Amino acid sequence: GDAVDEFSETVNITFSNPTGGAVLGELDETVLTIVDQVVQPGRFRLSETAAVSSEDAGNANFIIERFGGSDGAVSVSVNTFDGSAMAGSDYAPTTLTIDFADGQTSQSFAVPIINDSIGERDESFFVELANATGGAVISAGSSEVTIVDDEAAAASTFVVTNTNDAGAGSLRQAIVDANARPGFDFIDFDIPGTGVQTISLLTNLPAITDGVWLDGYTQADASENTLFVGNNAELRVQITRHVSTLFQEFGVPDPIHTGILVEADGVTIRGLVVNGGISKLVHLSDADHFRIEGNFLGSDVNGQREQVFVGESFRATSTFVGIHVFESSDGVIGGATPGARNLVIGATYAGVRIDSGERVQVLGNLLGVRADGERAPFLLDRQFLYLGQSLFSGEGAGVLVDGTDHRIGGTAVGESNIIAHHLGNGVTIGDDGTGITIRGNSIHSNGQKAISHASKKFPYPVSSTLIYNDPGDVDEGSNDLQNHPILRAASTSGAGTSVRGTLSSTPSESFTLDFYTVGVIDPSGFGEARTWLGDAT
């Protein structure tokens, strides 16, 4: 026998020259057929390379076909990956091993689709086959699944057609109209002309009080970021304050303190530049299930730091918070895909402030850096003098977080935030923060620590309280004042890097430790975390 895969073969056999008195009968010829016995376990493919599922269908159903052979018992694994749809909020993350018996040529499986009451545009995720066993191979193992939103089927679309502060075709009027119509709606942009369209506000826009998808990427020539490092988004709608509101006499209330105010569940804000020294660029209040993605906040339209004007008898308005989340839960700021990445710079208090709420995710953003990932200092106008100006991109913290079970970054592809060049900490956990997960981020070049607990003695964004370990980790406070590991030694050999240390914490509990590299060693021993290397449990 051999191991060559081949067709059946034949051998002609002829009988002749009998001896010992024997004679040949009528049948003196025959044909021997050699049937190839090479095992053919076959190939795997998904029956569809593109699938469509309604959000209310319950499941997206798939068939794995086994062709080109079905010999033996084999298996193949199934995994799902985010596209614009997100695991856990749009579909259930699925990892399966599908077994095929000898001779079996097809198997089916399902990915659960999460049907929520939040309106959104169609989104997609990916299903992929991997790890075929038993000699089988994968032929066509990927399928893109588009989820068609059921709420959007009944939505109206209000279109912004000019840059006026108010009136027909303005953004203000579109928000008023969407609020007045019950149910989910879209607000799109179709402003005539090329280049960036700037909406200069004389007063605050009305609050968004009903579910809406506000999408700057619908404006002509706008495009999402496609880079995993940096941000090349082309944004074509800019919301800023009118120049007449830029300087305010001391003691006079600012007529524009919020760029976009959201007071409803199920709102998505994307593809906008919001700047002009507005105190809170995006403010969410009692607004669950939100998404803030693909925006430039506090920068100019190129993702650079906007210009600051300062005079002696007038104060220049300034951005206090880039994104303020107040008593809002189950929202996402950014996302794991490049197109969802926000850029937030220039805030004097915090780039992102999460004030209470539960399960807000901050993923994949650029906080404190320009679109190219570098420091974004102020640009000063020559006719004004600004004393004491720092070279940091923001005066406060990158992220200041209170509340429960929020997640800042992650270790999956695209989830890491860059949090850099803030005067305060990279991330400050407030006194009321508990269950806050901070992983995988690149936190560097900040004025204080990478991660720190708030202190009532100092303002939250710039506090750099060192929390010292206690025996048994029984103390209480922000994030339960989790004890930190103590690294004793590190050595490198051909087999890799070995790190030795200890963690004294809650008995009989398991802990996951993340390891990072840093550019410069902090003399305090509590340095930052520029590049995530991996983890150990």
Order of alpha helices (4+ residues) and beta strands (2+ residues): beta-beta-beta-beta-beta-beta-beta-beta-beta-beta-beta-beta-alpha-beta-beta-beta-beta-beta-beta-beta-beta-beta-beta-beta-beta-beta-beta-beta-beta-beta-beta-beta-beta-beta-beta-beta-beta-beta-beta-beta-beta-beta-beta-beta
